[in-house]
Amino acid sequence: MRRLEGRVAIVTGAGRGIGRAHALGLAEGGARVVVNDRGGSVDGRGTDIGPAEAVCEEIRAAGGEAVPSDHDVSDWDAGDGLVRLATDAFGGLDIVINNAGILRDRAFFQMTESEWDDVIAVHLKGHAAVSRAAVAYWRAEAKADRPRRASLIHTTSSSGLCGNFGQANYGAAKMGIVGLSKVIAIEGANYGIRSNVISPSARTRMTDQMTGVELLGEPDESGYDPFAPEHIANVATWLAEADCPANNQIFHVSGHRVRVLEIPRVASDLRFDRDLDPESIERAFAGRSVTALDAFSLIL
């Protein structure tokens, strides 16, 4: 079934890995796709439109429609340009998957300002720049009585949800993306805009460099890999459907599991009969029973 027939999508960071799987999955579902990728290294250095063009060629070879883009998602004006490319090429826009990202890992006390700024720019500002332009377009369409039943899909990480050594910049950006999505879900409700977040555990060139990748194991003898990026893309394709009911949710996708996460969740409710003081807080806190979630517990 081509459940995305007639819909138009932008996928950022779509030249490789999960982004490529998103673009191919949307196209297989019938969507026309803008394949955005700067083509740099994992740490964001260099540019090469080749990976984006290669994914477009795959889509066209399968009978789909796609155009490449090397817009810099961390640039506010480029976000506008990326949305204009979609509307100029395909006459509209219905889906945005924010997936572009880089890594500049280092223990926080050693992290440089540029390592912090560059990761925040690509992940958090990159999500914001493209989303803002898309939301402005969808709001205008709704006010003109042409609502698009739009879907925004963002990419967070267990590093943001739980923390991970050496990733203060990455984790801060990824948790910020959750907050961004929640605000968009609230502000976009009157214009037919849904906003959801995916936290993926998948085998990519980025995760190959991260602590805990060994927990993903190896593909079986037949080559089947439960942590292949395509499994993440299947969830995104469902979220991209016009009639998908999900909104303002966080989906952690790991192998054959999809867990819907709740943030914030009240872990303890400490109440007191009188004004707070350090001693009473200490006694109450010490008596609570809470299991902290860590990033590795979400992988398997």
C-alpha positions in Angstrom: 0.0 0.0 0.0 1.3 3.5 -0.9 0.0 5.1 2.2 1.8 8.4 1.6 0.6 8.9 -2.0 0.4 12.6 -2.9 2.4 13.8 0.2 5.6 15.7 0.0 8.5 15.3 2.5 11.8 16.8 3.6 14.3 14.6 5.3 17.5 16.2 6.7 20.7 14.2 7.0 19.2 11.8 4.5 22.4 10.9 2.6 23.3 7.9 4.8 22.1 5.8 7.8 18.8 6.4 9.3 18.1 9.5 7.2 18.6 7.5 4.0 16.3 4.8 5.3 13.7 7.5 6.1 13.9 9.0 2.6 13.7 5.6 0.9 10.8 4.4 3.1 8.8 7.6 2.5 9.3 7.3 -1.2 8.3 3.6 -1.2 5.1 4.8 0.5 4.4 7.2 -2.3 5.8 10.5 -1.0 7.9 12.8 -3.1 11.0 13.6 -1.2 13.6 16.4 -0.7 16.8 14.6 0.3 18.8 17.0 2.3 22.4 16.3 3.2 25.6 18.3 3.4 27.7 15.2 2.9 30.2 15.9 5.6 32.0 13.5 8.0 30.5 12.3 11.2 32.1 15.4 13.0 30.5 17.7 10.4 33.6 18.6 8.4 33.5 18.9 4.6 30.6 19.0 2.1 29.6 16.7 -0.7 26.2 16.7 -2.4 27.0 13.1 -3.7 25.3 11.2 -0.9 22.1 13.2 -1.3 22.2 12.7 -5.1 22.8 9.0 -4.7 19.7 8.6 -2.6 17.7 10.5 -5.1 18.9 8.2 -7.8 17.8 5.2 -5.8 14.3 6.7 -5.4 14.0 7.6 -9.0 15.2 4.1 -10.1 12.4 2.6 -8.0 9.9 4.9 -9.8 9.7 7.7 -7.2 10.4 11.4 -7.2 13.1 13.1 -5.3 15.4 16.2 -5.4 18.7 16.7 -3.6 19.5 19.6 -1.2 22.7 20.7 0.5 21.1 23.4 2.5 22.8 24.0 5.9 20.0 23.3 8.4 21.8 25.3 11.1 21.2 28.5 9.1 17.8 30.2 9.7 17.5 31.4 6.1 18.5 28.0 4.7 15.6 26.5 6.6 13.3 28.8 4.6 15.1 27.9 1.4 14.7 24.2 2.1 10.9 24.6 2.5 10.8 26.7 -0.7 12.6 24.0 -2.6 10.0 21.5 -1.6 7.1 23.7 -2.5 8.7 24.8 -5.8 9.6 21.3 -6.8 6.5 19.4 -5.7 3.8 22.0 -5.0 3.6 21.7 -1.3 4.9 20.2 1.9 3.4 17.7 4.3 6.2 16.0 6.2 9.5 17.1 7.8 11.8 14.6 9.3 14.6 16.4 11.2 17.5 13.9 11.3 20.7 15.8 10.5 23.4 15.5 13.2 27.1 15.4 13.9 29.3 14.3 16.8 32.0 16.2 18.6 32.5 14.0 21.7 34.7 15.0 24.6 34.6 14.9 28.3 32.7 18.1 29.4 35.5 19.7 31.3 37.7 19.5 28.2 35.1 20.5 25.7 35.9 23.5 23.6 33.4 26.3 22.8 33.4 25.4 19.1 32.7 21.7 19.9 29.7 22.8 22.0 28.4 25.4 19.5 28.8 23.2 16.4 26.8 20.3 17.8 24.1 22.6 19.2 23.9 24.3 15.9 23.4 21.2 13.7 21.1 19.3 16.1 19.0 21.8 18.1 19.1 24.9 15.8 19.0 22.6 12.8 15.7 21.1 14.0 14.4 24.6 14.9 15.3 26.3 11.6 13.6 23.8 9.4 10.7 23.3 11.7 10.0 27.0 12.0 9.9 27.5 8.3 7.7 24.5 7.8 5.3 25.5 10.6 5.1 29.0 9.1 4.1 27.5 5.7 1.5 25.1 7.3 0.0 27.9 9.3 -0.4 30.0 6.2 -1.9 27.1 4.3 -4.4 26.5 7.1 -5.4 30.2 7.2 -6.0 30.0 3.5 -8.3 27.1 4.1 -5.8 24.6 2.7 -4.7 22.6 5.8 -2.0 20.0 5.0 -2.5 17.5 7.9 1.2 18.0 8.5 3.7 15.8 10.4 6.9 16.9 12.0 9.2 14.1 13.2 12.3 14.9 15.2 15.2 12.8 16.3 16.3 12.6 19.9 18.7 10.1 21.6 19.0 8.1 24.8 22.1 10.3 25.3 19.7 13.2 25.9 17.1 11.3 27.7 19.5 9.5 30.1 22.9 10.9 29.5 26.1 9.4 28.1 29.8 10.0 28.9 31.5 12.5 26.6 28.3 13.8 25.1 27.3 16.9 27.0 26.8 18.9 23.8 25.0 16.1 22.0 22.8 15.2 25.0 21.8 18.8 25.7 20.8 19.3 22.1 18.8 16.0 22.0 16.9 16.9 25.2 16.2 20.3 23.9 14.7 18.7 20.8 12.1 17.0 23.0 11.1 20.4 24.4 11.0 21.9 21.0 8.7 19.2 19.7 6.3 19.6 22.7 5.9 23.3 22.1 5.3 22.8 18.3 2.6 20.1 19.2 0.9 22.7 21.3 1.3 25.7 19.0 0.5 23.7 15.8 -2.6 22.0 17.0 -5.0 24.6 15.6 -3.3 24.3 12.2 -3.4 20.5 11.8 0.3 20.1 12.7 1.4 17.0 14.6 4.9 16.9 16.2 6.5 13.7 17.5 10.0 12.5 18.5 11.9 9.3 17.7 14.8 8.1 19.8 16.5 5.4 17.7 18.9 2.6 18.6 20.3 1.6 15.2 23.6 0.6 13.6 25.0 3.6 11.8 28.3 5.3 11.2 27.5 7.6 14.2 26.6 4.9 16.6 29.7 2.9 15.5 31.7 5.6 17.5 29.5 5.7 20.6 29.9 3.9 23.9 27.6 0.9 24.2 27.5 0.0 20.4 28.6 -3.5 21.3 25.1 -4.1 22.9 23.6 -4.1 19.4 25.3 -7.4 18.6 25.9 -8.5 15.1 23.5 -9.4 12.2 22.6 -13.1 12.1 23.9 -15.7 9.7 21.4 -14.7 7.0 22.4 -11.1 7.3 19.2 -10.0 9.0 19.9 -7.1 11.4 17.2 -6.1 13.9 19.1 -2.8 14.4 19.2 -1.8 10.8 18.1 1.8 10.1 15.1 0.5 8.1 13.3 -0.5 11.3 13.5 3.1 12.6 12.2 4.3 9.2 9.1 2.1 9.4 8.0 4.0 12.6 8.7 7.3 10.9 6.7 6.3 7.8 3.7 5.5 10.0 4.1 8.9 11.8 4.2 10.6 8.4 0.8 9.3 7.4 -2.0 12.0 7.1 -4.3 10.0 9.4 -1.8 8.9 12.0 -3.3 9.7 15.4 0.1 10.1 17.3 0.9 13.6 18.5 3.3 15.0 21.2 4.8 11.6 21.8 8.3 10.2 22.2 9.0 6.8 20.6 12.1 4.9 21.5 12.7 2.4 18.7 15.2 -0.4 19.5 15.3 -3.7 17.5 11.8 -5.2 17.5 10.6 -2.9 20.4 8.8 0.4 20.3 8.6 2.1 23.7 6.5 5.2 24.2 8.3 7.3 26.8 6.7 9.8 29.2 8.6 13.0 30.1 8.3 14.3 32.8 7.3 11.4 35.0 6.8 11.9 38.8 9.3 9.5 40.4 8.7 10.6 43.9 6.2 12.9 45.6 7.8 14.2 48.8 5.3 16.0 51.1 5.9 17.6 54.5 3.7 18.7 57.4 5.7 21.9 57.9 8.1 24.2 56.2 10.9 22.5 54.3 14.3 22.2 55.9 17.5 20.4 54.7 17.2 17.6 57.3 13.6 16.7 56.5 14.3 16.7 52.8 17.3 14.5 53.3 15.2 11.9 55.3 12.4 11.8 52.8 14.7 11.6 49.8 16.7 8.8 51.3 13.6 6.7 51.9 12.4 6.8 48.3 12.6 3.9 45.9 13.5 4.9 42.4 15.4 3.1 39.6 17.2 5.6 37.4 17.1 4.9 33.6 20.3 4.8 31.8 21.1 5.0 28.1 22.1 1.3 27.8 18.8 0.1 29.3 17.0 1.5 26.2 19.1 -0.2 23.7 17.8 -3.8 24.2 
